Amino acid sequence: MMEVPKSRKQKSNYEPDFSIQKKDFMGELLGKIVAVKLVDEEAPLVGKVVEHTPYWLKIEDGVGRIIYINKAHVKTIIPVK
């Protein structure tokens, strides 16, 4: 019988701990004026953070318009005040 060579890879004993939650910083920005720089835009959007979900930002600009932004398109959020 031919012997099959053993694999050199070792099994990992790492098990992720799903009970650890990452801190969401969006609560700190709620109700504050921010500048949001998007991936595909040069000029940032400036407005007040009205609401947020895990994937969306709801921002009210200076004119009173409500803007919904998907967080996947956000490059930077800079607090103005």
Phi, psi and omega in degrees: 000143178272137178272138177272128181295143180290148177287144180276348179285139175255147178288139179278138177266006182287127174235120182295142179264102183281354179282344179278124180255136175283142181287131178265120184274357185294335177297331178291331184265353183297124180086000180257157178276130183226159170251122182252118177262124181265162183297316187260006180245147177272315182275135179283155173270133181246131179182180181262132178286115183267320185203158176211152174232178179301335184240350186230150171244138175247115185239138176253121181276182184296334181277342181106002178286145176263128180240127176259127182236129174285130184295342177294337181265357183275128177265313183213143172239119183244118176293131181270313179240000000 
